Amino acid sequence: MNMFEIQCSERWQVYRRLQELDIHCLCSSYKPLKVEINGAIEASQIWSVTRQFTASRQELVEWMESCWKCKGRKRGSF
């Protein structure tokens, strides 16, 4: 089990989304969000959720476009 903390203005939104995904986390007033990471799938979900709130719009667009390119290559359509 690994732990990490995130301190940002969007921590309550991140907290709610992680709760929706059944990822154990704690968030108190004036304290950082603490998240319990139990495996690679949860780590990937946590990374994705936090990225949605911390990355710029342009970074998210570029990331999505790269995902579409990878998906297209696997199907052989690109």
N, C-alpha and C positions, 0 to 999 in steps of 0.2 A: 504494500500500500504506500503510495506517495501522496504528498500534500503540496499545494501551491496556493498562493494568495494573489488576488487581483485588487488593486486599488484604483478605481476610476469612478467618474461621476455616474456611470451607467450600471453600477454594481447591482442595484435592485432589479433592473431589467434582466441582467445576466442571471441573477439568483432565481428569478421566477421561471426563466426558460430552462435552467438546469433542473429545477424542481419538476417541471413538466416532463423532462426526460428521465425522471427517477434517479438523478445523480445526487448523492448526499453532499449537501453544502450548508454553510452557516453564514448568516449575514446579520450583524447587529449595527445599531446606530453608531456612527463615528468610528467604526472598526472595518477592517478590510473583509472582503468576501473570502471565505475559506472553503476550498473544494477538495473532496476526497476523490482520488483517481484510483480506480480499481480495474486496470487492464487497458489494453490498446484501444478497444472500441470506445470506452468512456473518454480516454485521452483525446481521441479524434473528435468526439462530440463536443468536448469542452473547448478544444482548439477552435472548432467551427463557430461555436456560440460566441466566444470571446472575440474572435476575428470580426464577426458581424458588427460588433459594437466599437471596435478599436481601429479597424482599417478604414482608409478613405474610400469614398465611392469608387474612385478610379482603380484602386487596388482590388476591390471586390469585383468590378467589371472584368479586369484582366484575369483574375483567378477563375471566374466563371467561363470566360472564353477559352482558357487553357484546358479546363475540364471538358468542354465540348469538343475541342480538338483531339484530346486523348480518347474520348469516347468514340469519335468518328473514325479514328485510326484503327481501333479494335474491330470495328465493323467492316472496315475496308472501303468506306464511302468517301474518304478524303484522299 
